[in-house]
């Protein structure tokens, strides 16, 4: 896994975990990370990550027809 350093202004009142969750949830929403990969990035279980998605404005259900068809095929 690659490590990066972010310089966040002191005026931003977010915990380190909250920042990582925001990044991971956006990467998940954009289809760059799976839910499992995003959960691993955050250091939490996949179930916990999925449960927290709504707090970050991300839907578990994709808007993409292709994603829906893939989900149905995998079910």
Buried (B, 14 or more C-beta within 10 A) or exposed (E): EEEEEEEEEEEEEEEEEEEBBBBBBBBBBEEEBEBEBBBBBBEBEBEEBBEBBEEBEBEEEEEEEEEEEEEEEEE
